[in-house]
């Protein structure tokens, strides 16, 4: 249901392809990286910043804000 690319420069096909394929099949795609990458224009959400800042917030949201 969700594919995330976290903290990668996304220079290699084995990183890019699963995210692009997931997006084409209607899955939610998210990139977390301080800088734009080759994936930035192909994901639903491209979050700029460190993974350590975003991942705890995403986890909390997925848990329902516990």
Secondary structure, DSSP 8 states (H G I E B T S, - for coil): -EEEEES----SHHHHHHHHHHHHTT-EEEEEESS--TTTTTSSEEEES-HHHHHHHHHHHHTT--
